[in-house]
Amino acid sequence: MPDPFTVEHVHDVLRQYARKRPDLGTRNALVDAVLEPGSPFDSKAVRTPKRWFVLLSILVLLAFACFVCFNRLW
């Protein structure tokens, strides 16, 4: 009967798999969610932010500025 897998062994195998696949990961998922898709024909093209991200950033900064201004923290 083969030996059962241990947690450490499975963790090491998953870590090695993740290191071999740099296209996977939280960072790449966040970047893909915030930036427009890259051009498959031009790898040096700059990826611009998505409209919703720019709008949300402006609204958050405006709300923060109003909070600071009206609470006399400036």
N, C-alpha and C positions, 0 to 999 in steps of 0.2 A: 504494500500500500504506500503511495507517495506521501511525503511529509506535507502537512497543511501549510499554507502560506501564512507568514507572520505579517503583522502590521508594518514592521520596519522594511521587510522585503518589498511589499506592495508600494510603500511610500518611495523607496529607492527607484523602483521601476517607473513609477509615474514621474518622478523628478527627472530621470534620464530621458523619458519620452518628451517632456516639456522642453528640455534643453535642446533637443534635436529639432524642435518645431518652433522657430522664432516668430512665425506668423500667428501663433496662438498667444493669448494672454490678456490680462485686464487692461494694460496700457493700450494695446492695439484696439481693443473693443471700444474704449473711451474715445480714442482719436478718430476711429471710424464713425462713431456716433456724432461727433462734433464737427468734423470736417467733411467737405464735399468729396465724393469719390475721386481717386486719382486717375489720371489718364493712362491707359495701358500702353499708349504709343510714345509717351514722353515721360520718362521716369524722373526727370529733373524739374517737372512742372510744379509750381507751388499750389498746394491745396488750400482753398479759401474756406473760411468758416461758413456753416450753414446759417440761413437767415434767422431761424428760430433761436439759435444760440446767440447771435448778435443782438437780437431784440430782447431776449431774456437778460443778457448781460447789462444792456443799457437800462432796463427797468430796475434791476437789482441795484445798480450804482445810483440811479435817481432816487430810489427809496432810501438808500443809505445816506445820501446827501441831504434829503429832507429830514431824516431822523437827526442827523448831526446838527443841521441848521436850526431846527425848531426846538431842540433841547439845549441850545446854546453851548455846545461842546466845541465849537470852533474858536 
